[in-house]
Amino acid sequence: MSEKPIYVTRPHLPPLSEFIPYLESIWASGMLSNGGPMHRQLEQALGDYLGVNHVALVANGTIGLITALQALRISGEVITTPYSFVATAHALLWNGLRPVFADVEPGSFNLDPMRIEAAITPATTAIMPVHCYGNPCAVEAIERIADRHGLKVIYDAAHAFGVRHRGQSVLGHGDLSVLSFHATKAFHTFEGGAIVCPDAATKSYIDQLKNFGIVDETTVATAGINGKMSEINAAFGLLELQHIEGALARRRAIDHLYRELLANAPGIVCPPVAAGSEGNCSYFPILVNEQRQQDRDALYHLLKQHEIYARRYFYPLISDLPMYRDLPSASPEHLPEASRLARTVLCLPIYPALTDADVERIAGLIANTR
Ligand SMILES: *Cc1c(COP(=O)(O)O)cnc(C)c1O
């Protein structure tokens, strides 16, 4: 095999020379963390780019989810999706909350509003949906349910950087939205994340929580945590933001090419992004259906033999993991759609440096087998 291995993602890195001036500026300021100039500039720049007013940077998406739940003083039960990365549910356990899994919608990868409503009990205080693969959730329906039952909504928006819904940022929905800037995400700062807040007071409270609960030299108002983003990560974010349009455009081109090349592939479905929405092409999920002799795992292994490392996101379901599977809501019979997706979805490689020739080779292997 002559070609290099292809992984599902590869972080975007601008030329190293472009990062040097940022490092020189940090060295000159002597500010390495604690809301220095890079941190302030990135919060401002992200707010402008994303079209939201109040952004609180954090050290990573998981600490962002944990802090968001703390900020809203969530207690008892939280309804969430089993079809996500483990951090979604882990953030609940780290707050001593009880996850209640509801099934996803048949046509999307996201929580089904009807299932959310059916899962509400007197102990429910919040809903934590995920905009899976950057597909916006049924935000209006979720808002109506939350209003009707007096629940908070915290979106795990780890996949939703730059995603728009009906012409506006999807990050404006819910009480809080949490982004991840991990190296594998569409926009990254090596490690990092952000909480999108509805107003200045909420941002200021979250800024306090992420800095140990410190108010001033002699006042510690709450039992906060260390969730701060360092200046070096923030500086990288500023540089990465200069390149984001090109990176997203390349992702869109790859997405189009896959769709064209896989249009007639036997038993392969490329689900479209919801109507009225603009995704970010951060993932390229395909569904491997019954019309194919070769099932999803067989296709996964075939690609692997060619050193193409597609990923079975999200398999296993969170609800099947040892720390969750004994919950009553975790039984597979209760989660038929999520269980079906976990068996049939394969995420194909997509990242800015992937070439058209790579995409043609990957799609060719899928389209020419059955
Ligand atoms: C990546 C991810 C997270 C965690 O983000 P980190 O920045 O890696 O802590 C949370 N939820 C989802 C859905 C993710 O994909």
The ligand as an SDF file (V2000), in Angstrom:
LIG
                    3D

 15 15  0  0  0  0  0  0  0  0999 V2000
  -15.6540   17.1400   21.6390 C   0  0  0  0  0  0  0  0  0  0  0  0
  -16.9580   17.0330   22.3420 C   0  0  0  0  0  0  0  0  0  0  0  0
  -17.1040   17.4010   23.6880 C   0  0  0  0  0  0  0  0  0  0  0  0
  -15.9380   17.6820   24.5930 C   0  0  0  0  0  0  0  0  0  0  0  0
  -15.1680   18.7240   24.2530 O   0  0  0  0  0  0  0  0  0  0  0  0
  -13.6480   18.8220   24.7970 P   0  0  0  0  0  0  0  0  0  0  0  0
  -13.2490   20.2030   24.3700 O   0  0  0  0  0  0  0  0  0  0  0  0
  -12.8590   17.7470   24.1210 O   0  0  0  0  0  0  0  0  0  0  0  0
  -13.6840   18.6680   26.2830 O   0  0  0  0  0  0  0  0  0  0  0  0
  -18.3700   17.4130   24.2350 C   0  0  0  0  0  0  0  0  0  0  0  0
  -19.4430   17.0270   23.5170 N   0  0  0  0  0  0  0  0  0  0  0  0
  -19.3470   16.6380   22.2330 C   0  0  0  0  0  0  0  0  0  0  0  0
  -20.5780   16.2600   21.4940 C   0  0  0  0  0  0  0  0  0  0  0  0
  -18.0920   16.6040   21.6110 C   0  0  0  0  0  0  0  0  0  0  0  0
  -17.9970   16.1600   20.3530 O   0  0  0  0  0  0  0  0  0  0  0  0
  1  2  1  0
  2  3  1  0
  2 14  2  0
  3  4  1  0
  3 10  2  0
  4  5  1  0
  5  6  1  0
  6  7  2  0
  6  8  1  0
  6  9  1  0
 10 11  1  0
 11 12  2  0
 12 13  1  0
 12 14  1  0
 14 15  1  0
M  END
$$$$
